[in-house]
Every structure is written in structure tokens, then in C-alpha cells.
Amino acid sequence: MPTNDISEVKFLTVAEVAAVMRVSKMTVYRLVHNGELPAVRVGRSFRVSEEDVNEYLRTSFFDAG
């Protein structure tokens, strides 16, 4: 359930997102730069909300059968 309270949002680093998705950090950077995965820039690094990662994974499933 999405919340509008930003203090409740859990942000993940690119490395953490890569670990959750079992992909390389380069793949996560590509998703962020292509606009497929929303991210917040903090200094020179990116943070991605855990909910955005979950939403991306939910909408990325496809039936291969």
C-alpha cells in the first residue's frame, strides 16, 4: 500500500537493487537512465525506493509458455 509520507519510504542503493533483482549494477543504471526505474539522485549516486523496485518487478513478469 503506497504511502504519501516520504519518511516511510525505504530507499535502496544501486548495489542493493542489483542484489534484489539478481542483475548487475550496470543493468540497474541502464533501467534508471532509460526511465524504466524511477530514482532520486543524491549527490553523485542514485537511490531507488523499494516500492518502485517491487512495482517494476510486478509489471515485468510475462508468460513465456
C-alpha positions in Angstrom: 0.0 0.0 0.0 1.7 3.2 -1.2 2.1 6.0 1.3 2.5 9.7 0.8 4.7 10.1 3.8 8.2 10.3 2.4 9.7 9.5 5.8 8.2 6.0 5.5 9.8 5.3 2.1 12.8 2.9 2.2 15.4 3.8 -0.3 17.9 1.3 -1.8 21.3 1.9 -3.3 22.0 0.7 -6.9 24.0 -2.2 -5.4 21.1 -3.2 -3.2 18.6 -3.0 -6.1 21.0 -5.1 -8.2 21.2 -7.7 -5.4 17.4 -7.9 -5.0 16.9 -8.2 -8.8 19.8 -10.5 -9.3 21.3 -8.4 -12.0 24.4 -6.3 -12.4 24.7 -2.7 -11.2 25.1 -1.7 -14.9 21.7 -3.1 -15.6 20.2 -1.0 -12.8 21.9 2.1 -14.1 20.5 1.4 -17.6 17.0 1.0 -16.2 17.3 4.3 -14.3 18.8 6.2 -17.2 16.1 4.8 -19.6 13.4 6.0 -17.2 12.1 2.4 -16.6 13.0 2.6 -12.9 12.4 5.9 -11.1 15.3 7.1 -8.9 16.4 10.0 -6.8 19.8 11.5 -7.3 21.7 12.1 -4.1 25.0 13.7 -4.8 26.7 11.6 -7.4 24.7 8.4 -6.6 21.2 7.2 -7.1 18.6 5.9 -4.7 15.6 3.8 -5.7 12.5 3.4 -3.5 11.8 -0.2 -2.5 8.2 0.2 -3.7 9.4 1.3 -7.1 11.6 -1.8 -7.4 8.7 -4.1 -6.3 6.4 -2.3 -8.8 8.9 -2.7 -11.6 9.2 -6.4 -10.9 5.4 -6.9 -10.7 4.9 -5.3 -14.1 7.8 -7.0 -15.7 6.5 -10.6 -15.5 5.4 -12.2 -18.7 4.1 -15.6 -19.6 6.7 -17.5 -21.5 4.5 -20.5 -22.0 
